[in-house]
């Protein structure tokens, strides 16, 4: 029967693998955002959520195992440091992805405002007065 140190080491290794996958997914997400492939983004987010659920379960197991341990092996401590470093790199990639999404939303809003504000052209009515043509491009109720 494995002891708590060995079980903890196995959990940390599994977590490391999952964090590596999350780091890779964050890179894919960036590429998809830059290519504006929204359908693929939805698939990637679903895959990411699955990994996050697995990590949450492992993290709960890890916390229970660590409660009873007072003296951790050097390799366990080193692996925990690697996980913290990897989590920080994932955080940085996700920050970049968030900024890309914000920039895309700003550009979309700018384009919508341009269409809305410049879509109607001035025309003259039968009496020679200037009338504003209705904007047919934007459904304001949508």
Secondary structure as GFF3:
##gff-version 3
##sequence-region A 1 142
A	DSSP	alpha_helix	4	35	.	.	.	ID=ss1
A	DSSP	alpha_helix	38	67	.	.	.	ID=ss2
A	DSSP	alpha_helix	74	118	.	.	.	ID=ss3
A	DSSP	beta_strand	122	124	.	.	.	ID=ss4
A	DSSP	beta_strand	130	132	.	.	.	ID=ss5
###
